């Protein structure tokens, strides 16, 4: 069996910690594991750095920037892109947190905003530089807003004597009446209380009408002067999904059969954010644990078939593989230093506060790829916890966007 | 006393380890220390992130991107830029190793070259991708060439099964008849032997006539097909020096009096690579230890004057400060894993090999700014030494230059 991994990056990215790269808590290298190192000795996996342009399903061929690749089985796991709701204006003026470059660009922008605030003489321009609007109160928006509020307080207190007496304005805009939709109500309320306690201005039932020229306009007409808009309002299917002539749901996710293969092409599997499958009457969420379990499942279905364990009932037909079943082990979000919400899967229990935060740290350390990255993350978090001090404050290039 | 530090970067860069960022041994964050953190509690130093455009010496005013700054005393320490000998073609087609962005760009280029070599079907294009030309056999060129030869061997043996049997061609071009000019002859010869032993193709008495379109042409007519040219052939004065109407030497360095001040403007001091001063009949070298000692000296001269210890002999005149004297404590260069050359200052002794390498490691750890960076560098070097494995292999953006 010959396994070829195609990716346009040469690293695996651990997205759940990307917001910590943006707020300077972690070096970018910690959340990105080089793929060739993961698949080294005798793994049987080859890697090619390339961009996939299209899949010719009937010819069983992937069209890449470095030529075509024929396949017997295909697993599509190209993820999702930030959902700007089709608004070019938001895409151009807002930062998002999908890729490693996005996170570094956002960190540069945050640090530049503080530098500008420290230099300008005009008070309204200083306030504009210190105003940060985050759109979307899901886990990414909540975790980033909390981390940014704490970073801002640290920076003003220690690094920017010019800003003594000033305060950053971290505004979190959520269109629903609550934060953290996937979580039970008590956890949502805890998150809201904690965020407000550390100084985040949370606006519920609010959405963004326009964002340009240093200003965000909400649907209710309120205007916020800002130079930094962070878009965390959800994801939509990757353009690769749109290019395929297969059945999709409203969000552009590709509908798969219970064994994760395509109805029309049983040799093609779709896993992760690209795939659409319902379980117990609800769509599976676009989360890393679903993707990881689905990836393993698709691999097993393919192995079963390759080993002839699912012999075709009729010639030319393939028996469907075992149905995929997502086992929800729980989910968590950090609100700030020493506080998090943690929902356990299955039993329905949940906890908040310091213990939830420690659990979160431990689990994320385990999920980081590579012993070395775990050691470095532990060091970073240890230094930060003991000294209340984010580690990475470099402005590494001029990549500013002004919202 | 009010001290204002102007810099166009928000970090202090430890240039001697920059080549290790380029070859993936160290994360970029380790060699860059945020300036605002260095000058925090009660240091009396303010910082402003800005680019200095010009100095109006007669008005005692620095013109910056964020407005003018008046001064009583000025210390110019803007360093040097890579010397491309006025050849726009070299500047455009070659990588250099002066700034943090240069090092990251070069690392991206190296990793992309290996990825391309692994994909192309044409053998000559594969060889071109695996050919790396380094121009300049000073410490930077030697250290980078040695590290690249070792990195290439690691990568081909472990990460690129597609390249089994292939070998990278690391070519080091030096116009003098020996490497490492500042070092005594036995050390130069040791470095040459060691570099050749680890597979570096060292060409002495050779210089580059042209570099473009995937090809380098030497003065003797030889042509080398390559996609990566690294320029380490020396430095020249920063453009800021050129803009000042004061006496300069041939290389554009600003001539200073023995106390490091300007003849025409005794309130202006120049230190580091920008300054030109002779000691015992020879110009002081453009090295970090000279710059560090000169910086301290200029500060002391200013403090003495400010405290009235060098009262003016005549009204309107300033007595010159104590003359600066560089104390050469030695210098070192790493050739490869477990081997270095180390010249002690003063006594004239020197050592080579493993002990020199350990000394080099220890000293560079000490000179790294910040406890945390030292811990991380030690970890990186430890991991790499034990596992023969460079740490950082990310391609973080598409920033390719083709030489």
Interface residues (C-beta under 8 A of the other chain):
Chain A: X9 X10 X11 X27 X28 X29 X32 X34 X36 X37 X40 X41 X46 X48 X49 X50 X66 X100 X101 X104 X111 X112 X115 X118 X119 X158 X159 X160 X161 X162 X372 X375 X376 X379 X383 X391 X392 X393 X394 X395 X396 X397
Chain B: X9 X10 X11 X27 X28 X29 X32 X34 X36 X37 X40 X41 X46 X48 X49 X50 X66 X100 X101 X104 X111 X112 X115 X118 X119 X158 X159 X160 X161 X162 X372 X375 X376 X379 X383 X391 X392 X393 X394 X395 X396 X397
